[in-house]
């Protein structure tokens, strides 16, 4: 592939803007607005001096990171210098939105190539999931797998419809897939239907994977919160547990997002995170959905529950090396529940049976020995007791 290229960003069949790509340096340069610039990705369709940087951020979110354990294997097999270049091998089509890019002289129509209504050759994903990297040399690269970010190995395959199969962050870390599926079962007890994405636990070639369906439909698109709010808001979100004054600042600024129910959603997310100590709830995983017909915004279901129950890389190292009291204090210090919040939505009875689920799922991995499961029980019990107490004294009923 050429090291530099000029492409047209498309929104369905509408030409949005032109841009140049430097694959070697992983750079994007905005060139010019086209007829339907108003259809540019959320937050980009503005006359801002940093539009090239925003475009780069948009495309970086559609490429695999160098931290993925099979990164080098995939690049070697596909002849790409980096994940950024790989993401441009096809047409950038996704199961999250309706953007893609067209090369000079191409006359494709969106209806004929999009992944919402057309099947694709999923041999790329099956090769990745089977670790048959040699087979990648013969696979069609115009697949949604190319624009599937994240640390863990994953891929979209057809299994009674398109399903995303996700492995752990290391070659031998089944606990992450197990913990993600478990966390979605706890979410089902805490959230209402449609507020969380369901993950099923399945095996692929003898390895556990968490499996989910697409989040949006043909007339919707997924917008990461990081693209919809001031980037500085995430720093405030992260600092709330150590600076309670930041909590009010955070929610006051959230209220300006014009997304119905976002305050209540973040309160639920905070409770869920404390119960399952999910480590990956950043603003690229918390998203909103835009209805393409009406333009209305709504919250996307909570998804990407990686790192739950100490299954992240840091969590695993901590659990292995720290004693129970130290681990307990680590997670306790990062609790950000506020007794002033409205907990009238919370019903403690819905969490009944959670510990049985925790033991059922975590015991599937040798990593979660008896001592670690007991430690998780202790943390869960403590955080639930705090939640129960705050809910009991909630001022808004």
N, C-alpha and C positions, 0 to 999 in steps of 0.2 A: 504493500500500500504506500501511496505517496505520503511524505512526511508532513505536507501541508495541503489543505483542500478548502475550497469554498462550497458551502452547503446552504440550502434553504430550509429554514425551520417551518414545518407545516402544522396546522391545526386542522385535523381531518383533511379536507381538500382545499383549505385556504392557505395562501402564502402569507406568512407572518413577518419574517425578517430574514436577512441573509447574514451569514457569519463565516469567519475563517477559523480553521482548526489547525493548530500546530501539534501534531501527535507526539513528536519527540520531546517537546517542552511542556506538553499537557496544558496548552493555553487556548483560550477562546477570545476572538476579537469581533465585537459587534461591527457590522459594516453599514447596513441601512435598513430603514423601515420599509416594509412592503405593504401591499394594499390593505391587508387585514392585521395591521400591527396591534389593534385593540384586542386581538385574541392571543397576544403573547402570554406566557405563563404568569400566574398570579404574582404581582409585585414587580414584574419586569416591564409591563406595558405602561411605563411612565418615562418621562423625559428626565432621566437622572444621569449624572456623569459616570456612575459606577455600573452601567448596564452590562459591560463586558464581564465584570466580576460576578454580577448576579447570574449571567448566563453560564459562566464557568461553574458556579455553585450548583446550578440546575443540572448541568451535565455530569458533574462529579457524583451527584446523588443517583445517577443511572449507570454507574460502573462499579465493578468489583474492587474492593480495597486490597492493598498489598498485604494486609494482615490475614487474609484468608489462607488457610493451611495448604490448599491446593493451587494457590495463585501461580506459582512458578510452573507447575505442571501444565496448567491451562494455557499460559502464555507460550510455553515452548511448543505445545502441540498445535496452536493456532497461528504461530509465527508473529505474534504481537510483541511490541517492546514493553508495553505496560497495559494495565487494565483500562486506562482511558482510551487508548487506541482500539482495544477490543470492543468497547462499547459502541464504536462507530462502524463495525464490520457489517452490521445489518442496516436497518433503517430506523433503529431507535424505538421501535414499537414496544408498547408496554400494556400491561393489564391494569394500570393505575390511572392512566390519562390518555389523551388522544393526540399527543404530540409525536412527531416523527421528523425525519429529515430526508430531503430529496437531493439527488445529485443532478448536475447539468445533463440534460438530454433524456432524463427519465420521465415516463408518463404514467406512473402508477396511480391508481385510484384507491382511496382509503377503504372503500367498501370491499375491495378485492384482497387487501393485504392485512387488515387489522386483526388482532388476536381475540377481540370480543366475539366476533361472528365467524371467524375462520380458524380451522385447525392448522397446526404447524407440525413440522417434523420434530418430535420431542427426543430424538436420538441424542442430541447434545446433552440434555439434562440426564438422560439415562446413562450416558457414558461417564459424566461427572459423578453421579451418585454411585456408580459401580466402580469408580476409580480406574476406568479403562481409558486413560488419557490418550493412548495411541489411536483409539477410535475417533477422537475429536478431529483428527486430521481430515476425516471424510464426512464430517457433519455439516449440515446447513447452519450457518451462524445467524440467520435472520430469525431469531427466536427471543422470547421474553426473558430467557435465562441470562442473556447478555446484560440486561439492564436490571438485574436483581442484586442490589447491594447487600452488605452485611458481612460479618466475619466468618460465619459458619458456611460450610459447603451446602449448596441448595440448588434446586431446579424445578421448573414447571413441567409436569408430565400430565398425560391424560389418564385419569383414574376416576371413571364416572363423572367426567367433566374435568376442567383444568384444576389441578391441585399443586400447591407448593409444598415440596418435601424439603425439610430442613434437618441437617445433621448438626452436631455440636461444633465448637470452635477449634477442636483438635481432632486428630484422626481417631483417637480412642476416648471420646468423651460422650458416651450415650446419656449421661446424666443431664445434659442441657436440654435435649429433646424431651426427655422424661419430665423434667421440671417444668418446661413450657406447657406441656399438655396438662400437667397437674395444676399449674397456675390458672389455666383457663377454666378448670373445673371449680376452683375456688372463686374465680370471677363470676361464674354462673350463680353462685350463692349470694354474692355481694351486689352484683349489677342486675339490671333488668335486661330482658332480651333485646338484642340490637345494640347494646352498649359495649359489648366485648366480642372479639373474634374467637370462635371455637377452634381449638386445636385437638386433633385426634392423634393418638400414639399408634404408629404402625411400624412394621419392620420392612426394610428394603435391603435385599442381599444380606440378611442377617444382622443389620444394624438398625437401631431405633431411630426413627425420624418423627418429628412433629409435623402434622399435615393439616393444611387449611385451604379454604376456597378463596377466590378473589374477593376483595373488599368492596369494589364498586361494580356497577353495571354499565351497559353500553351508553347510557345517557348521563353518566356521572364521571367526575374525576376527583382524584385524591390530591389534596394540597397539604404538604407537611406544615405544621404550625411555624416552623422556622422560616418558611417563605411568606407567612401571613402576618407576622408580628415583628416588632423591633428586635433584632438579634440580642440586644442587651437584656431583654426580658428573661432569657434563659439563665443568665448569671444571677438575676434576682431570685428566680425559681430555685436554683441550687443553693442559695445562701439563706433560705428561709429558716432552716432548722437551727442555724447558729445565730440568727438575727431576726427575732420575731417581728421587729418593725418592718422588715422587708415583706412580710406576709401581706400586710395591708397594701403596700405599694404594688405588689404583684397582682392582687385581685382587683385593685382599682384600675390598673392598666389592662387587665384581661377584659373588664367590662366594656372597653372601647373596641373590642374585636368584632362586635356585632354578630356573634355566634350564639344562638339561644342555648341556655343551660350550661355555659362553659364554666361558670363558677362552681356549680354543683358537681359537674363532672370532675373537676380537679380535686375537689374534696374527697370524692369517692376514690379517685386514683391514688391520693395520698394514703387513704386507709388501706387500700389494696396493696400498695407497695410496702407498707409496714408489716402487713400480715405475711406476705410472700417474699419480702425483701428482694424485689425485682430490681436489677441494677441498670437496665437499659432503657428507662423511660425518659429519653431526651426528646427534644422538639422535632426531630425527624421521624420519630415513631408515634408521637401524638399528633393527629392530623384532623383536618376538616374535609368535608365532602361538598363539592359544588354541583348542584343540579344544573345541567347544561340547558335545560328547557326554560326553567324559571329564574336561574341565577341565584337561587336561595342557597345559603350555607347551613350546614348542620355538622355536628360532631361525628367523626368517624368512630367506629367501634375501637376499643382499646386493642392494640395488636402488638406483635413482636415482644413477647414476654421473656426474652432471653435473659439468662443470668438469675432466674428465680431460684429461691431456696439454696443460695450459695453455689450455684452451678457455673457461674462465670469463672474466668481464669483467676481473677483476684480472690473471689469467694472460695474457690477450691483450695488455693494456697493457704488462705487464712484458716479454713476449717481444719486442714491437715496439721497446721503448726501451732495453732492457738488452743489454749484450754477453754472450757465452756464459759467460764466467767468473763474472760477477755472478749470472746466472740460476742457474747450477750451484750456487753457494754458497747462494742463497736456498732452494732445495729441499733441499740437503744439511743445512742448519741445522735443518730441521723433521723430519728423520728421527728416528723414535722406536724403532727396533729395539734390542732388548736382547740381548746375547750370552748371558745367563743363561736365556733362554726355551727351551722345548722345540721344536726344529725337526725332529723325527723324521718329521713328516708331509710334509716338503718333498722333492721330487725335482727337481733342477735340469734333468733331461732333459725334463721336461714343458714347460719354457719355450722349448725349441728352436723356431725358426721365428717367434719373437715379433717380431723386427726386420723380417722380411719382411711380417708382418701390419701393423705400424705404418706402413711405407712405403706398402703397398697402400691402406690406409684414408685416411691423412692426405693423400696426394697427390690425393684427390678434391676438396680445398678449396684455392682459390688462396691462402688465408691461410697455409697451411703450405708455405712455400717451402723450397728446398733447405737454407738455413742453419738454419731453425727445426727441420726434421726432423733435421738433424745434431746440433743441440743436444739434442733429445729423446733421440736415440741415446746421447749422452754421459751424460745423466742416468740413463737406463735401465741402461746398462752398469755405471755406478758402483754403483747401488743393488742390482743383481743380484749384483755382486761381493761386496758387504757381506753380502747374504743367503746367498750360497754359502759364505762364510767362516764365518759364524756357524753355519750348518747343519753344516758339516764338523766343527766343534768342539763341537757340541751334546752336553751331558752326558747327555741322556736318549735312548736309542736303543731 
